[in-house]
Amino acid sequence: MSFSQTITVCASANLRAVSKGRGSVSIQNELNTITSTMNELAVRITSLVESEGKNMESDVYTELVGAERTIGALLRRLTRVAARVS
């Protein structure tokens, strides 16, 4: 199973648990948790890029900057979704 398939399976299981009401987790709480985790990840990647960027191979640096931008886009989308749910 690939990494993206693993994420999809885990996310699907998580959503089923939320929709069944296990642990009384609301969609808003779940979105807040996901957003918080993504935010922490974004901070870590940005820190890595800023502190070690000059020592990285250019292709590694480029991929990390791309990942940083992708996470930023995901965070914006999650924020929009959370605003609609609340």
Backbone as ProteinMPNN parsed JSONL, in Angstrom:
{"seq_chain_A": "MSFSQTITVCASANLRAVSKGRGSVSIQNELNTITSTMNELAVRITSLVESEGKNMESDVYTELVGAERTIGALLRRLTRVAARVS", "coords_chain_A": {"N_chain_A": [[0.857, -1.18, 0.0], [0.581, 2.182, -0.866], [1.878, 5.352, 0.36], [0.003, 7.476, 0.018], [-2.328, 5.992, -0.319], [-2.503, 4.817, 2.194], [-2.943, 7.089, 3.78], [-5.427, 7.842, 2.763], [-7.027, 5.639, 3.507], [-6.809, 5.795, 6.313], [-7.925, 8.351, 6.739], [-10.521, 7.914, 5.795], [-11.443, 6.023, 7.641], [-11.329, 7.565, 9.933], [-13.248, 9.559, 9.329], [-15.534, 7.964, 9.182], [-15.714, 7.196, 11.844], [-16.179, 9.68, 13.038], [-18.621, 10.371, 11.838], [-20.25, 8.404, 12.875], [-20.369, 9.151, 15.433], [-18.638, 8.322, 17.434], [-16.911, 8.789, 20.407], [-17.907, 11.276, 20.574], [-17.026, 13.325, 18.804], [-17.172, 16.27, 17.104], [-17.723, 17.479, 13.749], [-16.661, 20.033, 13.459], [-14.772, 20.114, 15.558], [-13.051, 18.105, 14.685], [-12.127, 19.201, 12.26], [-10.805, 21.444, 13.309], [-8.756, 20.176, 14.728], [-7.362, 18.882, 12.643], [-6.581, 21.12, 11.15], [-4.94, 22.412, 12.989], [-2.874, 20.523, 13.266], [-1.887, 20.509, 10.638], [-0.995, 23.112, 10.529], [1.119, 23.062, 12.387], [2.813, 21.327, 11.012], [3.35, 22.877, 8.741], [4.799, 24.985, 9.901], [7.055, 23.596, 10.783], [8.167, 22.688, 8.352], [8.667, 25.125, 7.064], [10.538, 26.21, 8.839], [12.619, 24.367, 8.503], [13.259, 24.786, 5.797], [14.061, 27.468, 5.889], [16.222, 27.402, 7.72], [17.992, 25.394, 6.841], [18.044, 25.536, 4.113], [20.051, 26.676, 2.431], [21.994, 24.758, 2.543], [21.01, 22.562, 1.293], [20.496, 20.304, -1.481], [19.541, 21.553, -4.654], [17.225, 20.41, -5.844], [15.992, 19.133, -3.696], [15.469, 21.275, -2.01], [13.693, 22.691, -3.679], [11.522, 20.875, -3.795], [10.74, 20.847, -1.084], [9.946, 23.515, -0.727], [7.811, 23.506, -2.49], [6.158, 21.663, -1.153], [5.67, 23.143, 1.137], [4.161, 25.261, 0.073], [1.955, 23.815, -0.873], [0.861, 22.827, 1.511], [0.152, 25.252, 2.648], [-1.903, 25.986, 0.874], [-3.701, 23.907, 1.407], [-4.306, 24.481, 4.067], [-5.661, 26.928, 3.775], [-7.933, 26.033, 2.38], [-9.045, 24.244, 4.254], [-9.656, 26.048, 6.281], [-11.641, 27.549, 5.041], [-13.613, 25.555, 4.739], [-14.094, 24.902, 7.419], [-15.21, 27.299, 8.276], [-17.62, 27.252, 6.94], [-18.906, 25.11, 8.116], [-19.267, 25.831, 10.731]], "CA_chain_A": [[0.0, 0.0, 0.0], [1.378, 3.402, -0.954], [1.671, 6.344, 1.415], [-1.254, 8.194, -0.204], [-3.414, 5.056, -0.04], [-2.573, 4.692, 3.643], [-3.584, 8.307, 4.273], [-6.831, 7.779, 2.368], [-7.687, 4.645, 4.357], [-6.894, 6.357, 7.663], [-8.877, 9.458, 6.719], [-11.858, 7.342, 5.656], [-11.793, 5.426, 8.923], [-11.559, 8.68, 10.852], [-14.518, 10.18, 8.993], [-16.601, 7.046, 9.588], [-15.828, 7.291, 13.298], [-16.803, 10.967, 13.338], [-20.022, 10.359, 11.425], [-20.987, 7.506, 13.766], [-20.439, 9.792, 16.737], [-17.745, 7.719, 18.432], [-16.129, 9.772, 21.143], [-18.627, 12.546, 20.431], [-16.197, 14.307, 18.114], [-17.943, 16.971, 16.077], [-16.977, 17.804, 12.53], [-15.892, 21.259, 13.731], [-13.602, 19.748, 16.366], [-12.138, 17.344, 13.829], [-11.487, 20.163, 11.353], [-9.879, 22.239, 14.112], [-7.595, 19.333, 15.02], [-6.625, 18.71, 11.398], [-5.975, 22.41, 10.821], [-3.849, 22.625, 13.944], [-1.783, 19.616, 12.891], [-1.319, 21.007, 9.386], [-0.279, 24.336, 10.88], [2.388, 22.646, 12.991], [3.629, 20.789, 9.931], [3.792, 24.017, 7.924], [5.834, 25.697, 10.661], [8.255, 22.766, 10.778], [8.762, 22.701, 7.017], [9.195, 26.476, 6.848], [11.752, 26.315, 9.645], [13.644, 23.566, 7.846], [13.642, 25.48, 4.565], [14.786, 28.7, 6.228], [17.475, 27.159, 8.434], [18.897, 24.482, 6.129], [17.876, 25.682, 2.67], [21.295, 26.952, 1.711], [22.826, 23.554, 2.572], [20.308, 21.482, 0.594], [20.583, 20.229, -2.934], [18.495, 22.416, -5.199], [15.981, 19.686, -6.063], [15.385, 18.902, -2.377], [14.955, 22.594, -1.611], [12.523, 22.973, -4.516], [10.425, 20.009, -3.349], [10.274, 21.308, 0.232], [9.212, 24.765, -0.937], [6.545, 23.085, -3.076], [5.358, 21.075, -0.075], [5.281, 24.275, 1.98], [3.068, 25.955, -0.632], [0.799, 22.917, -0.896], [0.267, 22.836, 2.85], [-0.511, 26.553, 2.786], [-3.167, 25.908, 0.131], [-4.587, 23.028, 2.176], [-4.76, 25.22, 5.247], [-6.684, 27.891, 3.342], [-9.156, 25.282, 2.071], [-9.61, 23.758, 5.524], [-10.224, 27.209, 6.976], [-12.919, 27.851, 4.366], [-14.567, 24.497, 5.082], [-14.441, 25.064, 8.837], [-16.087, 28.468, 8.387], [-18.943, 26.854, 6.435], [-19.488, 24.135, 9.032], [-19.607, 26.446, 12.031]], "C_chain_A": [[0.896, 1.233, 0.0], [1.036, 4.352, 0.193], [0.332, 7.057, 1.252], [-2.456, 7.28, 0.017], [-3.599, 4.876, 1.454], [-3.281, 5.902, 4.248], [-5.072, 8.272, 3.958], [-7.599, 6.802, 3.249], [-7.857, 5.186, 5.763], [-7.918, 7.485, 7.732], [-10.302, 8.937, 6.617], [-12.325, 6.727, 6.969], [-12.108, 6.503, 9.953], [-12.91, 9.334, 10.6], [-15.688, 9.28, 9.364], [-16.807, 7.12, 11.092], [-16.512, 8.589, 13.702], [-18.284, 10.914, 13.006], [-20.86, 9.43, 12.284], [-21.07, 8.067, 15.179], [-19.574, 9.163, 17.808], [-16.943, 8.815, 19.104], [-16.71, 11.165, 21.063], [-17.764, 13.668, 19.845], [-17.058, 14.968, 17.043], [-17.064, 17.23, 14.854], [-16.118, 19.04, 12.766], [-14.641, 20.948, 14.542], [-12.566, 19.001, 15.534], [-11.404, 18.27, 12.868], [-10.48, 21.031, 12.097], [-8.6, 21.454, 14.406], [-6.731, 19.153, 13.777], [-5.895, 19.996, 11.034], [-4.79, 22.702, 11.725], [-2.627, 21.769, 13.59], [-1.091, 20.087, 11.618], [-0.507, 22.281, 9.632], [1.088, 24.015, 11.475], [3.349, 22.106, 11.931], [4.188, 21.901, 9.053], [4.921, 24.771, 8.615], [7.141, 24.911, 10.629], [8.95, 22.78, 9.422], [9.375, 24.064, 6.722], [10.498, 26.665, 7.608], [12.906, 25.554, 9.007], [14.165, 24.259, 6.594], [14.497, 26.703, 4.891], [16.138, 28.424, 6.881], [18.481, 26.33, 7.644], [18.868, 24.633, 4.616], [19.157, 25.872, 1.897], [22.218, 25.736, 1.654], [22.218, 22.39, 1.801], [20.651, 21.487, -0.885], [19.385, 20.984, -3.492], [17.175, 21.683, -5.413], [15.25, 19.386, -4.756], [14.751, 20.194, -1.881], [13.671, 22.921, -2.374], [11.318, 22.15, -4.08], [9.874, 20.455, -2.002], [9.487, 22.616, 0.118], [7.849, 24.454, -1.558], [5.611, 22.486, -2.039], [4.833, 22.164, 0.852], [4.097, 25.027, 1.358], [1.803, 25.113, -0.655], [0.099, 22.898, 0.453], [-0.439, 24.162, 3.112], [-1.862, 26.567, 2.08], [-4.168, 25.025, 0.863], [-5.142, 23.731, 3.405], [-5.837, 26.236, 4.89], [-8.001, 27.184, 3.044], [-9.831, 24.78, 3.346], [-10.259, 24.882, 6.308], [-11.567, 27.596, 6.364], [-13.99, 26.824, 4.732], [-15.024, 24.653, 6.532], [-15.391, 26.233, 9.038], [-17.501, 28.124, 7.929], [-19.67, 25.925, 7.407], [-19.985, 24.803, 10.311], [-20.886, 27.257, 11.981]], "O_chain_A": [[1.851, 1.316, 0.771], [0.041, 4.174, 0.895], [-0.4, 7.23, 2.227], [-3.497, 7.737, 0.489], [-4.729, 4.792, 1.934], [-4.125, 5.751, 5.131], [-5.892, 8.636, 4.802], [-8.706, 7.108, 3.692], [-8.931, 5.054, 6.351], [-8.694, 7.562, 8.684], [-11.2, 9.458, 7.279], [-13.479, 6.897, 7.36], [-13.04, 6.365, 10.746], [-13.641, 9.632, 11.544], [-16.725, 9.768, 9.812], [-17.943, 7.107, 11.566], [-17.34, 8.595, 14.613], [-19.116, 11.359, 13.798], [-22.066, 9.639, 12.415], [-21.769, 7.513, 16.028], [-19.763, 9.449, 18.991], [-16.362, 9.669, 18.435], [-16.057, 12.135, 21.45], [-17.775, 14.8, 20.328], [-17.608, 14.289, 16.176], [-15.835, 17.201, 14.928], [-14.971, 19.091, 12.322], [-13.565, 21.467, 14.244], [-11.363, 19.232, 15.66], [-10.194, 18.14, 12.681], [-9.408, 21.324, 11.566], [-7.499, 22.0, 14.339], [-5.506, 19.259, 13.848], [-4.725, 19.965, 10.654], [-3.755, 23.185, 11.266], [-1.492, 22.247, 13.616], [0.136, 20.068, 11.526], [0.537, 22.493, 9.015], [2.092, 24.625, 11.108], [4.545, 22.395, 11.957], [5.358, 21.872, 8.669], [5.897, 25.153, 7.969], [8.214, 25.493, 10.467], [10.175, 22.873, 9.347], [10.482, 24.146, 6.189], [11.456, 27.222, 7.072], [14.037, 26.04, 8.975], [15.373, 24.311, 6.362], [15.522, 26.946, 4.254], [17.103, 29.142, 6.62], [19.689, 26.538, 7.763], [19.593, 23.932, 3.91], [19.334, 25.294, 0.825], [23.122, 25.682, 0.82], [22.846, 21.339, 1.671], [21.036, 22.505, -1.461], [18.332, 21.039, -2.858], [16.111, 22.261, -5.192], [14.019, 19.387, -4.72], [13.622, 20.192, -1.39], [12.687, 23.372, -1.787], [10.208, 22.676, -4.002], [8.66, 20.441, -1.799], [8.475, 22.795, 0.795], [6.846, 25.068, -1.194], [4.412, 22.766, -2.042], [3.687, 22.111, 1.297], [3.146, 25.381, 2.055], [0.702, 25.635, -0.478], [-1.129, 22.948, 0.518], [-1.506, 24.192, 3.726], [-2.843, 27.088, 2.609], [-5.352, 25.355, 0.934], [-6.319, 23.584, 3.735], [-6.817, 26.387, 5.62], [-9.067, 27.677, 3.412], [-11.049, 24.883, 3.491], [-11.301, 24.685, 6.932], [-12.512, 27.929, 7.079], [-15.136, 27.184, 5.001], [-16.215, 24.545, 6.825], [-16.284, 26.166, 9.882], [-18.474, 28.649, 8.472], [-20.897, 25.952, 7.507], [-20.99, 24.394, 10.893], [-21.294, 27.828, 12.992]]}, "name": "protein", "num_of_chains": 1, "seq": "MSFSQTITVCASANLRAVSKGRGSVSIQNELNTITSTMNELAVRITSLVESEGKNMESDVYTELVGAERTIGALLRRLTRVAARVS"}
